[in-house]
Amino acid sequence: MTDDQGIRGVLFDSGGVLIGPVGGRWNPRYDFESIVVEHYPETRVELFPKAFAVGQRTLDATTTTVNRTVYHRAMLQVLGIDEPSEALLHELEAPAAGPTIEPFPDVRPVLDQLQAWGVGMSVVSDNWAGLELGYRALGIEHYFAGFVISEVLGCCKPDPRMYAAGSDLLGLDPGECLFIDDDPELVSAAIQLGYQGVALIRVGQHPATVPAITTLDELLPLVAGARRSGPVAGAREDCPPSDLTSSRSHERTNADSRAADSTPA
């Protein structure tokens, strides 16, 4: 990385960084219980917490994004619904009647400023296909050059292909991009691949392993400083420059191996 590269692009994680779930829960979405009970009124509601735990274990058991129907069937089986109707599965996978995600209050002003500075932006998310539709409904899709979605690409972070696809959308090299995520381990992986990186920890203690900020507003001084003087020096006073940027240089994965996989993971 050269000292005059600065930050020309930002790769954003989605959940926890740009958006949060309506109802305070990511998975399953907020209307899961009401939909299930509507189709199967005899469902034992006290089993929902156990079903959610099994669903989470199903999501965590693979390095790719689990097919949504497989995820729902795993939870429904715990609820005693071994052969769910097609109508139930369809409603669980159809768009919700109302919004399921909402942007954090600090998102639009920060995206506006980055756009005004000419900083390229993309979203790199471990998620199901169709995330961009939610962003479109929120009126913030236009800020981004594109979306890298794990179910579509066929792999999850920290697979190098996820990061590379995000910077490729911007036509930039890794060292010209800053990756921001609410998972410090994924930020560390990005740094090892040659990206600049910072963790956004909205609640809780900052990690000791990578630089961290508490609100998205704090991203702007980092980008502004890099625009004036080269790569970010650090997100906190106790983080030396070497913690934020990696001196290691890694060749990009061959573009052919990053082609989007149309088969759900």
N, C-alpha and C positions, 0 to 999 in steps of 0.2 A: 504494500500500500504506500502510495506516495503522499507527501504532505499537502499537495494541492488538490487532492480528490474531494475532501469535504464530504458532505451528504447531499446527494442529488436525488435520492429516492428513499422512501420509507415503506417497509414491509410490515403490515399490521396483522397481529393475531386478531381474531374477532371477539369471541366471548370473553368478558372480563376486561377487555381493553376498549373496544368500541361500543359494544352492546351488552345488555343484561337481559335476563329472562323476565317476562311478565309473570307475576305470581311467585317470583323468587326461586324457581326451580328450573334447571335446564332440562333434565330428562327423568321421567317422561314429561311431556309438556303439561301445562296447568289443567287441561280439560280431560286428561286420561281417565280419571276415576268416574266422572260424570258420564262419559261416553260408554264405558264398560258397563256401568250399572243400568244405563238406559237399555242396552241390548240384553244384559243378563241380570235382571233385578235380584236374583237370589245370590249374587256374589257376596262373599264374606268380606266386608270392608276392612276388618281387622288384619287381613292378609296383605293389604296393599303395601305396607312398609317392607315386608319380606319380599314381595314381588319386585319392588323397586331395587332392593339390594341385589337380587338375582340378575335383574336387568343391567345393573352397573357392572357386575362381574362379567356378564356377557360382552359388554362394550370393552372392558379392560383386558379380555382374554386374547386379543389379537393385535397385531401391529398395523392392521388395516382397519378401515371403517366398516363395522358390521352392517349388513343389510337391515333396513328398517323393519321389514316383516319378521326376520329372525329375532330381532330384539323384542318386538312386541309379543311374539309367540312365547318366548322364554318367560316373560312376566305373566302372560295369560295362563300358562300351564300351572304356575304357582297358585293362581286364583281358582284352579279347578276347571279351567276352560281349555281342555285338551284339543278340541276341534272347533276353533272359533269360526263364526260365520264369515263369509266374504264381505257381508255388509259391515260387520264390526271392523275388520281389518281395513276396509276401504275408508271408513270414517276416521280411524286412528291415523291414517297416512294422508288423508286429504288436508288441504289448508284449513287452519282453524277459523272459527267464525269471527274472531277478533285478533288483534296483534298478539304475537307470542314473544316478540323481542322489542326492546326499546333502547335508543342510544343514551349513553350517559350525558349529563348536562354539559360536560366540557368538550364533547366531541365536535360539534359543528363549528364552533369558533376556531378550534385548532386546525381542522381540515380546511376551513376558509383561508386561514393564514398560509398554510403550506401550499395550497393551490395558488395563492397570490404570489408566492415566492417562486413558483414554477417547479416545485418539488414533486416528482412522480410518486404515486401511491398505488399499492396493491394490497389485497387481503390474502393471507395465507392461513387457512383454517382446517383443523381436523373436524370435518363436518359432513353431513349428508348433502347430496346434490340439491341445488335450488336455493342455497343461501343468498345468492344475489337477488332473488325475488323478494326476500324479506327486506333487504337493503333498499330495493326500489320502492317498496311500499312505505318505507320510512323517509324517502326522499334524499338518501345519501349515497345511492349507487354511483351517481355521476362523478363523484370525487375520485374514483378508482379506475385504473387502467384495466383491471380485471381481477378475477377471483381464482385462487388456487385452492381446490377443494379435495380433501383426501379421498372421498369416495370416488371421485372422478379420476383422480390421478392413480389411485390404486396403492397408495402408501400414506403413512402418517409422519408428522414430525417426530423425531429428528432426522428422518430420512433426507439426505442431501437433495433429493429431487424436488422436495417441497419448497425449500428455500430457493433453489436455482430457478424453478418455474416462476417464483415471485419476482425475482430480479430480471428474468428474461422478459416478463411482461413490460418492464420499464426500459428495456434495452440497455441495462447498466451492468457493470461488473459488481461482484460482491462487495468490494471495498468502497464502492460509492454509495452503498445502501446501509441504512440503519434498520435493524429488526427489533420489534418491540412485542413482548408477550408477557402474560401474567404468570408464566411458568419459568422460573429461573434456569432450570435445566435445559429448556429449549432455547433460551437466549445464549447459554454457554455453548450449546452445539453450534449455533449460528456463528458465534465468534470464532470457534475453531475452524469454521469453513471460510473465514476471511471477511465476514460481515462485521460491521459495527453493531453493537447490541446494548439494549437496556431493558430491564424488567419493570413492568408497571404493577406495583403492589398497592392496590387501593385500600386494602384493610390488612393489618398485621405487620409483622416485623420485616424489614428489608433483609434480603439475603446477603451473606458475606461473600458469596462466590462471584457475583456479577453486579455491576452498577444498577441502581434502582431509583425510580421516581414514584411519587404517591398519586399524582394527578396527571392527566394528559397535558395540561397547561405547561408542565415542566419540560415537556419535549421541545417546545419552541426555542428556549434559550440554547439548548444543545444544538439544534439545527442552525440557528442563527450564528452561534459561535463557530460552527464548522464552516459555514458559508464565508465567514471572514478570514478564518485562519487555518483551515484544513480540518482533518478528522477531529471528532469530539475528544476532548481531553478527559472527560469523566462526568458522571451524572451526580456525584456527591464529592464533597471535599476529601473524604477518606478513601476514595477510589483513585489510584494512580492511573495515568493514561494507559498503561499496558493492560489494565483490567478491562477496558472498554473495547479496545481494538486489538486484533490479533495480527502479529507480524508473520504468521504462517501463511503461505500461499498455496492454495489448492486448485487444481484444475477442475473445471466444471465437468459434471457428468455429461456424457454424450447426449446431444439433444434428442436423438432417436429413442433413447431409453426413457425419456421424460414424456413421451406422447401420452395424451389422456386415454385412460382405459374406460371405455363406455360400459363395461360390465361392472355392476355394483360389487363393492368389496365384501 
